[in-house]
Amino acid sequence: MKKSEIFRDSLNYIQRKIKDILDSVSTEDINKIKNLFFKSNRIFVYGAGRSGLVAKAFAIRLTHLGFQTFVIGETITAPVQKGDVVLIISGSGETMPAIMTAEIARNLKASVVSITGKKRSDIARFADITLYISASCNDVERKTYAPLGTLFEASVWILLDGIIADLLDSKKECEEDMRGRHATLQQ
């Protein structure tokens, strides 16, 4: 295979795999998460590494939708309280800070949503709702076209953007409403 084909083959592989992964996500679970968001006082997100970057991107969009949203671990994050929702992303579901965050949030009587690639993970034990994103596969191509956690992280990013679109519709808002909550220092 030519080196110049790897880029295009990687894109095609990732897109195909993400579609398969996201087709298995339960609409019922998405609706439960949406209901939690609408009933919550505030929404907190957490993830480590690349999962943390996905969580932060989701937090930005939630803010654009008018939800009071915080990223756990940032210096200006409020304390989690009863009535809040804590959404945690962890591919392995075994990352110690993610497990501790889930346990503490549960003890504080916050609702916990976990998004993980491991169905029976430690993080899922503390969650009210767990979205299992089955991104692991033994394809020989995966190591070349989508190394490490690429399929999980990319799938979760797209999943969360789909939730944003659903929330936007449920709130009967439009992109212009979101734009009004976007960065105010831009022209």
Buried (B, 14 or more C-beta within 10 A) or exposed (E): EEEEEEEEBBEEBBEEBBEBBBEEBEEEBBEBBBEBBEEBEBBBBBBBBBBBBBBBBBBBBBBBBBBEBBBBBEEEBEEBEEEBBBBBBBBBBEBEBBBBBBBBBBEBEBBBBBBBBBEEBBBBBBBBBBBBBBBEEEEEEBEEBBEEBBBBBBBBBBBBBEBBEBBBEBBEBEEEBBEEEEEEEEE
